[in-house]
Amino acid sequence: MTLFLLLAALAGEGRPLTLAPGQGNLYTAHWRDFPKVGWVASGELPVSSSPQLAGPMAGVVGKGSTVEVGGLGTPVPQPGSLGVLEEVLVLSLGEGPLHRAGYVLARGVAVFETIVARCSPSVVVFATVVGSRFVEGVSGMVLDLELWVRRGDALPSLVLAGTNQPPLETLPLSRGAAVALGGQVVVLDGQGSPVWRSPAGESWVLEGASGQEVRVRGASGASVAIGVPIE
């Protein structure tokens, strides 16, 4: 009963959050349909027995471990900060019907929740919200996202991380996909492997796709056509 009440509190109505345009759909998808499955993406992850993350440590989850995500906290603006995400995961640490629960900060855990593209039937690209911030000239908070690729039953791998400004774009191909996040662009083949990635520090956008060819444009205005092989 205690765990049920805790999950209800975490997943219930939180404090107000004013989101910038283009953030709503991802935000809504991020907080629904629990439990979710997650993978520890950082190194060893200490798990606290206190929801305030200040109690005695309950255990350590190793990198690559699969965990059950029972609930997440609510992202809220914090005074004196550019914007943070108070996101707390409830993890399954034991086996059987009476799982022990612990709490960790969401950073360092990839959560399989919002599919944004499919490279093939068994390869998906999904988004995880890891933070939020105020951006100069933008009304409301902008979400910080991580985009992950999962190939079949393998552990997911990080593809892009950045601020969702302008909002996330995806272009599906018959085999593969192109994704743009915060001025970064990556083109993936049917196995989810990068075929092309925009140069670091430059801002690129997706222009369109035709067949297995993706067109991207850089800040200089020059367009590039990237062919994506069909395996």
C-alpha positions as CSV (number, residue, x, y, z in Angstrom):
1,M,0.0,0.0,0.0
2,T,2.9,2.4,0.8
3,L,4.4,1.8,-2.6
4,F,1.0,2.4,-4.3
5,L,0.5,5.7,-2.5
6,L,4.0,6.8,-3.4
7,L,3.5,6.0,-7.1
8,A,0.1,7.8,-7.0
9,A,1.8,10.9,-5.6
10,L,4.7,10.8,-8.1
11,A,2.4,10.3,-11.1
12,G,-0.3,12.6,-9.9
13,E,-0.8,16.2,-10.5
14,G,2.4,18.2,-9.9
15,R,3.2,21.8,-9.5
16,P,2.5,24.1,-12.5
17,L,4.9,24.0,-15.4
18,T,4.6,26.4,-18.2
19,L,6.0,24.8,-21.3
20,A,7.3,26.5,-24.5
21,P,5.6,25.7,-27.8
22,G,6.3,22.3,-29.3
23,Q,7.0,20.6,-25.9
24,G,3.5,19.4,-24.9
25,N,3.2,16.1,-26.7
26,L,6.6,14.8,-25.5
27,Y,5.8,16.0,-22.0
28,T,2.4,14.2,-21.9
29,A,3.9,11.0,-23.3
30,H,6.7,11.1,-20.7
31,W,4.4,10.9,-17.7
32,R,1.8,8.3,-18.7
33,D,1.6,4.5,-19.0
34,F,3.6,3.2,-16.1
35,P,5.3,1.0,-15.4
36,K,8.0,1.6,-18.0
37,V,11.2,-0.3,-18.7
38,G,14.6,1.5,-18.3
39,W,18.3,0.7,-18.7
40,V,21.1,2.1,-16.5
41,A,23.1,4.1,-19.0
42,S,25.7,5.6,-16.6
43,G,28.1,3.7,-14.4
44,E,27.1,2.1,-11.2
45,L,23.9,3.8,-9.9
46,P,23.5,4.3,-6.2
47,V,19.9,3.8,-5.1
48,S,18.6,5.6,-2.0
49,S,15.9,4.3,0.3
50,S,14.6,7.9,0.8
51,P,12.4,9.7,-1.7
52,Q,14.4,12.8,-0.9
53,L,17.6,10.9,-2.0
54,A,19.1,11.6,1.4
55,G,18.4,8.3,3.3
56,P,20.6,5.2,3.7
57,M,21.7,3.7,0.4
58,A,19.6,0.6,-0.5
59,G,21.9,-0.8,-3.2
60,V,23.9,-0.2,-6.4
61,V,22.6,-1.0,-9.9
62,G,25.3,-1.8,-12.4
63,K,25.7,-0.2,-15.8
64,G,23.5,-1.9,-18.5
65,S,21.1,-3.3,-15.9
66,T,17.4,-3.4,-16.9
67,V,15.1,-1.8,-14.3
68,E,11.4,-1.3,-13.9
69,V,10.4,2.3,-13.7
70,G,7.4,2.7,-11.5
71,G,7.0,6.5,-11.5
72,L,8.6,9.8,-12.2
73,G,8.5,13.1,-10.3
74,T,7.3,16.3,-11.9
75,P,9.6,18.8,-13.6
76,V,9.3,22.2,-12.0
77,P,11.1,25.5,-12.3
78,Q,13.4,26.2,-9.4
79,P,14.2,29.7,-8.1
80,G,17.7,30.8,-9.0
81,S,18.2,28.1,-11.6
82,L,17.9,28.1,-15.4
83,G,15.5,25.1,-15.1
84,V,15.9,21.6,-13.7
85,L,13.9,18.4,-13.7
86,E,13.0,17.0,-10.3
87,E,12.7,13.5,-11.7
88,V,12.9,10.5,-9.4
89,L,12.6,6.9,-10.5
90,V,11.1,4.1,-8.5
91,L,13.1,1.0,-9.4
92,S,12.5,-2.7,-8.9
93,L,15.5,-4.1,-7.0
94,G,14.3,-7.5,-6.2
95,E,12.5,-10.5,-7.7
96,G,9.0,-11.7,-7.0
97,P,5.7,-9.8,-6.3
98,L,7.1,-7.8,-3.4
99,H,9.8,-5.8,-5.1
100,R,11.9,-3.5,-3.0
101,A,11.8,0.0,-4.2
102,G,14.5,2.7,-4.3
103,Y,15.0,6.2,-5.7
104,V,17.5,7.6,-8.1
105,L,17.8,10.8,-10.2
106,A,16.6,10.1,-13.7
107,R,19.8,11.2,-15.4
108,G,21.9,8.1,-16.1
109,V,18.8,6.0,-16.9
110,A,17.3,5.6,-20.4
111,V,13.6,5.1,-20.2
112,F,11.8,3.3,-23.0
113,E,8.6,5.3,-23.4
114,T,8.1,7.6,-26.4
115,I,9.0,6.1,-29.8
116,V,9.7,8.9,-32.2
117,A,10.9,6.9,-35.2
118,R,11.4,3.3,-36.4
119,C,14.4,2.4,-38.4
120,S,12.9,-1.1,-39.0
121,P,10.3,-3.2,-37.2
122,S,12.9,-4.2,-34.5
123,V,14.8,-1.0,-34.3
124,V,13.3,2.0,-32.6
125,V,14.4,5.6,-31.7
126,F,12.9,6.8,-28.4
127,A,13.0,10.1,-26.4
128,T,13.7,10.5,-22.7
129,V,13.1,13.8,-21.0
130,V,16.1,14.5,-18.7
131,G,15.7,18.2,-17.8
132,S,14.1,21.5,-18.6
133,R,15.3,25.1,-18.9
134,F,14.5,28.6,-19.8
135,V,15.8,29.8,-23.2
136,E,16.3,33.4,-24.0
137,G,13.6,34.7,-26.3
138,V,11.3,31.7,-25.7
139,S,8.2,31.9,-23.6
140,G,8.0,28.9,-21.3
141,M,10.3,26.1,-20.4
142,V,12.1,23.9,-23.0
143,L,12.7,20.2,-22.4
144,D,16.1,18.7,-22.5
145,L,16.0,15.4,-24.4
146,E,18.1,12.3,-24.9
147,L,17.4,10.2,-28.0
148,W,18.2,6.5,-27.8
149,V,18.2,3.7,-30.3
150,R,17.3,0.2,-29.3
151,R,18.0,-2.8,-31.6
152,G,15.8,-5.8,-30.8
153,D,16.5,-6.9,-27.3
154,A,19.9,-5.2,-27.0
155,L,20.7,-2.4,-24.6
156,P,19.9,1.0,-26.1
157,S,22.6,3.4,-27.2
158,L,22.5,7.2,-27.1
159,V,22.1,9.0,-30.4
160,L,21.6,12.7,-29.6
161,A,21.2,14.8,-26.5
162,G,20.2,18.5,-26.5
163,T,17.6,21.1,-25.9
164,N,14.3,20.6,-27.7
165,Q,14.5,24.1,-29.4
166,P,13.4,24.1,-32.2
167,P,11.2,21.1,-31.5
168,L,12.4,17.6,-32.3
169,E,12.0,16.6,-36.0
170,T,12.0,13.1,-37.5
171,L,11.9,11.8,-41.0
172,P,11.1,8.1,-41.4
173,L,12.6,6.1,-44.3
174,S,11.6,2.6,-45.5
175,R,14.7,1.4,-43.8
176,G,16.2,4.0,-41.5
177,A,15.4,7.5,-40.1
178,A,16.7,11.0,-39.8
179,V,16.4,12.9,-36.5
180,A,17.0,16.6,-35.7
181,L,17.3,18.0,-32.2
182,G,18.5,21.4,-31.2
183,G,20.4,22.1,-34.4
184,Q,22.0,18.6,-34.4
185,V,21.1,16.1,-37.2
186,V,21.8,12.4,-37.4
187,V,20.8,10.0,-40.2
188,L,20.4,6.3,-39.2
189,D,20.3,3.2,-41.3
190,G,17.9,0.3,-40.8
191,Q,20.0,-1.1,-38.0
192,G,20.0,2.2,-36.2
193,S,23.7,2.9,-36.9
194,P,24.6,6.5,-37.8
195,V,25.2,7.0,-41.6
196,W,25.8,10.8,-41.2
197,R,26.1,13.2,-38.3
198,S,26.2,17.0,-38.5
199,P,29.5,18.6,-37.6
200,A,29.9,19.5,-33.9
201,G,29.1,23.2,-33.1
202,E,27.2,23.7,-36.3
203,S,23.4,24.1,-36.7
204,W,21.7,21.9,-39.3
205,V,18.1,21.2,-40.2
206,L,16.2,18.5,-42.0
207,E,14.9,19.6,-45.4
208,G,13.1,16.4,-46.5
209,A,13.5,12.8,-47.7
210,S,12.8,10.9,-50.9
211,G,13.1,7.2,-51.1
212,Q,16.4,6.4,-49.2
213,E,17.9,9.8,-49.6
214,V,17.8,12.5,-46.9
215,R,18.4,16.2,-47.6
216,V,19.9,18.4,-44.8
217,R,20.9,22.1,-44.8
218,G,23.6,23.8,-42.7
219,A,23.7,27.4,-41.4
220,S,25.5,28.6,-44.5
221,G,22.5,27.6,-46.6
222,A,24.3,24.8,-48.4
223,S,22.3,21.5,-48.8
224,V,23.7,18.0,-48.6
225,A,22.0,14.8,-49.8
226,I,22.8,11.7,-47.8
227,G,22.0,8.3,-49.2
228,V,20.9,5.6,-46.8
229,P,21.7,2.0,-47.9
230,I,19.0,-0.7,-47.6
231,E,20.6,-3.8,-46.0
